[in-house]
Amino acid sequence: MASTKTAQSDIYLICCDDPMLRLERSTDLITRARKAMPDAEFLLYTFSEISGPGGPNLKEIESEMADPGLFGGDRIIKIVLRDYDATAVELFKVIAASFRPGLFVIVEMNRINASLNKCEPKNPDELRKFASFVAGSDGARALEQQNSGKKKKESRGTRGGIEARKKEALAWLKGAGASIEIIYPPEGEQLKSWITTDARKYGLTISPEALDYIASACDNNLMVIDQSLQLMQLLRSESSTSGPLTLDEADTYFAQDARYTGYELPVAILNAEPLKSLNIISSFCSAENSGLNTALNLLIMRLDESLNAVYRGKMENIGNADDRSITAFFMKNNIKVRQAQDAHLKAIRKMPVEMLNFLTSCLAEASQAYSNYDLERAYLALQRMALGRHREAHCLNTTFAWSAHLPWPPAMATCHGHLPWQGP
């Protein structure tokens, strides 16, 4: 899961795209630091605090690291960044040059390119001779002049200069004894082990069947898995349920909760549940933290994958295949949850081609509207999909009259690319 360099000092750079794993690792490190330095002051800096329109604002961090204070100056400093950008480069220089005994520094950020971590450690003494080197200071200008010739050669019209500065900053950080940890999210058996361990924190044990279900239902999103386990344990405690969590319990929980992945919408539409489909669309689009734009994009992708699987299943006659072939088909199409498999298999076997054409045309309209930034129209097109199967009998006699000439499977292109069966 992690690629780690042995630390010589208490500086840790945690690089991971999963916020849950970053939080877990930093929490473990802070707990360790507090045992070693029980009187240390804890300081937290976020990206928004140190990144401004005029460039990185690192003066306070530099001051806290350099000044031991009147009472020893032990400090645990946690810094949360986003990506490896100019702010991170300047920050790493500050840390490398200002680090001293009594400091424990943790930096969290998204995963960096592993090639950047191949740089050799560089002695930060040449940084320490500058009184200050944060952006805009005299030291920063002096350091810039010292390296200007080298930077000009590296940055002539390419990204080489930027990448060179990133490697150099990491080299200085390593020279100060930092541990660079690149953490990858767990998969397969490692994911199941993580879920089992996480569940123990809440006094919850999980049956093997429920474990497989949760791993697939949450789409490897560790934060969602953790939140789901907390809520399931709360529900069980309120109902005085004991023993390992069963598959039926997990299935019931995820069937009732449509806030998380968006996978529930295709199932509701294929099962001709219009009210539930409309509620999922409304709930997901209003609850998605990144806004309506992101929510619609996710729902369109989920539906695209779902209809893709139904078309393929009809073309490959999966509805008449044996259980082993059906299971293999769903695994190949990334449909792992039992409820979703049942809904797709029912659609493959029984959904009329005309209804599939209608759902596809609605999705194509939603995708086209989304690609043209017409989010209201995209939202309405998804709502028509939600109502489509409920009005199936009427639609077969009226709405679909115009589609009788369409080829099957229909030619459909969404903003995510052409579906594999699309003709010229």
N, C-alpha and C positions, 0 to 999 in steps of 0.2 A: 504493500500500500504506500510506503514512503521511501524516498531516497534521501539518506541523511549523511551529513558530514559530521565527524566527531567534534564537539565543541571544546575549545580551550578556555572560553569565558562565557559568561551568562548573557549571550546575545543569540536570539533565535529568530530566524525568518521562516514563517510558516506559509507555504504557497499551496493553495488548494482552491478549486472552483466550488467545492461544496461548503457552505457556511457552517453546517453542523460539524463537520470534521475539523474545521478551523477552530470553532468554539471549544470542542472537546480537547484538542491539543493545547490550546492556550490556557484553558482552565486547569489542566493537569500541571502545566509549567508554573502557573501562578500559585497553585497549592504548594508545590515544591519550594518556590521562592519564599513563601510566607513562613514555612517551617525553618528555613535557613536564616531569614531576616524578619523576625516577628514584629519588629518596630518600624519596618520600612513603610514609607508613604506610598500609596498606590495612585498612579496618574494614568489617565486614559485620554488619548487624542484620536479623534476621528478624521477622516479624509477632509470633510468640510471645514474643520478647524485649521488645518495646516495648508490648505490649498486655496489661494485667492486669485483674483484677476491680475494682480501685479506680480505673480510668481509665488513660489513656496514660502510660507510663513513659518519658519522653523526656529525663530529666535527664542521662544519660550522653552522649547525642548532642549536647545543647546544650553540655555541658562540652567535648567534643572539638572542636566547631566554634568555640567562643568562645576557647579557650585556645591561643595560638600555641606554647606550650612554650618550652624553652630552646634548641632546635636548629632553629628555623624554623617548625615546626608544619605542614608540608605533609601533607595527608591526602586520601586517596581513600576516600570513604564510599559504600557501596552499602547501600540499604535495600529490603527486599522486603516489600511489603504485600499484602493481599488485595483488598478493595474500598475504595471511597471512603467511609469512615465517619468517626466522630468522632475516631478515632486519627489518620487521615490529615489531617484538618482541623488538629489541634493540631501535627502534625509539620510541615506546610507553613508554619505560623506560625513555628515554631522556625527552620526553614531560611531563611525570608525575612529574619528579624530578625538571625540570627547569622552569615550568610554573610560571608566575608572572603576576601581574596587568599590563595592557597595551598590552597584547598579545591576539590575536584572531587566533586560530589554526584550520585549516580544513585539514583532511586527507581523501583522496578518495581511495577506493580499491574495489576489487570484493567482492561479498557477502560472508560472513563468515557463518559457521555452527551456527545456532541459539543456540545450546547447549552451545557454548563458552560464549555466552552473559549472561548466568545464574549465573555467578560468582558474589560473593558479593564484594563490594568496599573494597579496601585495602589501608590503610594510606601510602602514598608515602614518609613519613618522613624518613624511613629507607634507602631510596635511596638518599635522599638529603644530608646525612652526607658524601657521597663520592664526592670529588672535581670534578671528571669526571668519567663516567662509560661507555663511548662508547667503542666499541670493540678495544682491544689492550691497553687501558689506565690502569694506576695503579688502579684506582677505579674499573674498570671492573674486573681486576684480583682479587681484594680484595672481591668484591661481589661474584665472582665465587667461591672463597674459602669458603666464608661464607655459601653458599648454596650447596656446593659440596656433602655433605653427603645426603641431601634430594634428589638431582638430581640423584645420583647413585641408590637410591632405586626406583625411579620413572621410570628410563630408561633402565632397564635390558632387552634388546632384544625386546622391544615393542615400540609402538608409544606413550605410556603413558607419557614419559618424555617430548616429544615435545608438546603434548596437554596440559600438566600441565604448561609448560612455557608460552604457549599462553594464557591460562586462567589467570595466574598470571600477565602477562603484561596488560591484559584487566582490571584486578582487580585494579592494580595501576592507570591505566588511569581513571577508574571510581572514585577511591579515590581522584583524583585531580579534580573531578567534571565534567568529560567528558560526553557528550551525545553520546550514541551509537545508530546509526540509521541503521536498516536493511530494505532496501527498495525493494519491489517486483514489477516487471513490471505490469501495469494494464491489465486487461482482461475484455472481455464482455462490459458491460455498462460503466465501469470505463475507458476502452480504448477509447470508443467513446467520453466520456467526455474530456479525455486528448486531443484527436485530435481536438475537437471543440475549446478548449481553446488555443491550439497551433496555430490553423488557425487564431484566432483573432489577434495574434501578427503581422500577415502579412496583416491585413485588409480583411480577407477572411471568408466568411460564406459558409457553406456546406449543401446541401440538405440531408435529411435522407437517400435517396437511395445511394447517392455518399459517405456518411459517412460509410455505411455498406460495400461498395465496397472497399474503401481505407483501412479500418481496416483489411480486409481479403487479399487484394492484396499485402500488405507490410509485411505479415507474422509476425505481432506484432513487427516489428523492428522500434523502435521509431525514431532512427536517420534517417532511410530511409523515414519514414513518414514526418518528419520535412523538410528534403531536398526536397521531392516531393512537399510539400505544397508551399515552397518558389518558386520552379520553375514554378508550375502551376499558382501562382499569377503573376509571371513575364510575362508568356505567355499571361495571360488575360489582363494585363495592356498594353502590346504592341498592342493587338488587340482591345483595348477599350471595352472589355467585362465586363458587370456589373451583379449584382444580385448573388444569391447563386450559388456555383459550382454545376453543374448538373452531373448526372450519366454518360451521354454520353461524357461530357468533361473529366471526370476522366478515363473512359474506353479508350478514344482516347489517352490520355497521356500515360497510362501504356502499351497500345498496341504498341506504337511507341518506347518505351524505354525498352531495354533489359539488362540494366546494373545492375539491382538490385538483384533480388531474384533467377534467374534461372528457375522460373516456366514457363517462356515464351517459353522455348525450347520444352517441350513436346507438347504444343499447336501448335507450328509451324510445328513440325514433323507430328502430327496427321492430320493437315490441308494440308499436302503435299505442303509445302512452302520451297523448298530446299535452295533458296538463303537466305531467312530470317533465316532459321535454321543455316546455315553456319555462317552468320553474328553474330548471338547470341553466338554461340560457340566461335568464334574468339574474340568478344567484351568482353564476360564474362571472358574468360581465361586470357585476357591481362589486364583487369581492376581490377580483384580481388586482393585486397591489400595483402592478405596472400600468393599469389603466385599460380602457375599452379597446384600444388598438391591439395590445398584446393578447387580451382575452379572445377577441375575434380571430386573431391569427391562429391561436392554439385550437380553437373549436373547428375552424376550417380545416386545419391539418388533420385533426382526429377524424372528422367526417370523411375527408379525402381517403385516408387509410382504410376506413371502414367500408366505404362503397367499393374501393379497390378490391378488398378481400371478397366481398359478395360477388362481384363480377368474375373474379378469378375462380371462385368456388363453383359458380354456374358453368363456366367454360370447361373446368376440369371434372365436372360431374361429381364433386365431392359429396353431394347429398346422398349418393348411393354407394359411397365407399365404405370400407370397414373402419372400425373404431381407431385402429392404429394409424391408418392413412389420414383420417380426420384430425387426430391429435397432431400429427406431423404437419399437416397443412396449417393449422392454427398457430403452431409454434413458429413456423416459417414466416407467417404474416404478423407475428408479434401480438397475437391475441391469446393471452395466457389466463385471464380470469374466467372462471367457469360460467358465470352469468353472461359475460360477453360472448363466449363460445356458443352457448345455447341460442342466443339471439341471432347471431350471424348464421348459424347452421339452419335455423328456422327460415331466415330470409333467403338463403341459398336454395332451400327446398321449395318454398311456397310463394315467395314474393313475385308478383307478375312483372314481366319485363317493362310494361308501361309505367308501373309505379317506380321502378328503378330508374327509368328514364326521367321521370318527374323529379325525383330526389336529386339526380345528377344535374338537371338543368337549374334547380334552385341553388345547388352548391356552386355551380359555375357562375351564376349571377352574383352570389355572395363574394366569391373570389375576385371576380372582375371589379365589383364595387370597392372591395377592400384595397385592391391594387391601385385604384383611382382615388383613394382616401375618402370615399363616400361611406363612412362607417354606419350611418343611419340606414342606408339602403342594404348594406351587408347584413345588418342586424335583422331587418325585416325579412330578407331572403331566408335566413336561418329559421325565423319563426314560421315561415311558410312550410319549410321542411318538417318542422315539429307538428304541424297540422295535417301534413300530406297523407299519411296512412290512415288517419282518423276519417278522412273524407274519401277514402280509396274507392268505395263503391260508386260514389257520385263522380269522382274524377275519371273513372274508367269509361264513363259514358259521355262526359263533356270535356273536361280539361284536356284529356289526352287525345282528343280528336285531331288536334294539330300535329301531334307527334307520331302519327301512324307511319309517316314516310321516313322517320329517322332510322338510321342503321343501328343495329345492336351488335355489340355494345356501342354506345354512343361515343362520338369523339368529344372528349372533355379535356380542357386544359385549365388548371388552376394556377394561382400565382406561385405555387410550389413546383410547377413543371408539368410536362405532359404525362398523363398516365400511360403505363406501358403498352396498352393495347391501341393507343390512338393512331389512326391512319393519317394519311396526308390531307 
